[in-house]
Amino acid sequence: MNAQRSTEASAGTAGTEAGTETGAKEGAKDAAKDGAQAAAAGVERLVEIVLPGKVEPEGLLVREGAVPAAGPGKLVIAMEATGVSFAEQQMRRGKYFDQPPFPFVPGYDLVGTVAATGEGVDPGLVGRRVAALVKTGGWATHVVVDAADAVPVPDGVGADEAETVVVSGITAWQMLHRKARVRAGQTVLVHGANGSVGSVLVQLALAAGVKVIGTASARHHDGLRARGVVPVDYRTEDVPARVRELAPGGVDAVFDHVGGRSVVDSWGLLAPGGTLVAYGSASTRDDEGSKQWPVLKVLGRVWLWNALPNRRRAFFYNVWAGRSLSRSRFRARLRADLGRVFAAVRRGEVSAPIAARLPLTDAAGALRLAESGTVAGKVLLVP
C-alpha cells in the first residue's frame, strides 16, 4: 500500500481532504494505532478510502472521522467485508459509465452487521447481518444506507462468503432468470466463465439443468471441466467456430461482458429464439477517450437487433435499471433475487473463491492485485 492518509474532525463523505498526509505504510500504522486507542477508550472511529481523481492505486486516500449517525429511515452498517470489482477498477480510470464526480468513496457493495437504526426503522435489526448494493461508499468501516436497501444474510452464510456473491450474484441471477429465462436442457455460452460474474453464472446455470460452454484461458479449463462446463480457450481457439462445433444449431443464450467485436460474434451464435445478454465492455478497459462510447455502441447494436425480425432478442444488462422509475419494485426484486442467491450458497450450489483478504487501509494493494489478472476469485477488504 502506498496510499495517503488524512484525518477529519467530522464524519466522512467524499469531499475536501483535511489534515496531514503521509505515505501508505505510515498511514496504515497510524490508522491502526488510532483505531486501537479509540477502541481502548470505547470510541468507534470511521475509516474510509477516498478516490480523489484519476490516480494510480497508490493515490487513494485513507480518511478518518466520526462514525455517522443513522437518520430517519436509515441504518448504519458496520462493514465486515467489502470487495474490489471491475467497477472500482474502471472508476479509478474515470471510465465507469455513470460514476459520480471525484472525489468520492468507492465500494460497490458490502456485508456487515447493523450497528444503529434511525427513526422509523425496527431497532431489532441491530446486530443482524445484512448485505447492501450501494455502487459507491462501501470502502468504509461504517456505511449509512436506506433500511429498505439492506438485504438480510441468512444464518449459516458468513460475511466473506456472502460478499463474494452480492454484486456478482444479483447480476448473474437476473441475467440468467429475468433476461434470458433459461430452462433445463438448454445450452448457453458464458464468456469469462472463471470470472467473478461468470463463475456464478456457470453454477446457477448448472443448478438449473442447463448445459454450459465457457470461455477462459487454458489454466482454468480443468476447474471448469470439474464443474461440468465445456471450456473454450479464447486465446488460442477461434471461439465462434469452436462454439458452432459444440452447438451446431446455435446456443440458447450468450452472456457477454467483453463488448466490442465479441458482442457481434455472440449475436451470431444464437439459435432461433435465443437471447444475448451483454453486460460490459471489458475489451475497451484501457482505451482512451469517452467512457460512454463503448457502452453506447453496444446499446445501439442491441436496439437495432431487436428492431429487426430475426427471432432473437438482445439486452444490455444494468443492475440499476428501473431504480429511478420504481424504487419499491427495484428493491423488491433485489431482495428476492439476492435472497435466492444466498439460499443457493447455503445449499452449496454456489460458491465463489476468495483470492485475497486485505485490510481496508491497504485498498491500494487490493486494487493492484485485482487489476493484475493473476488471481482467481474476489479480492476482499476487511476492517
Disulfide bonds with the S-S distance in Angstrom:
none
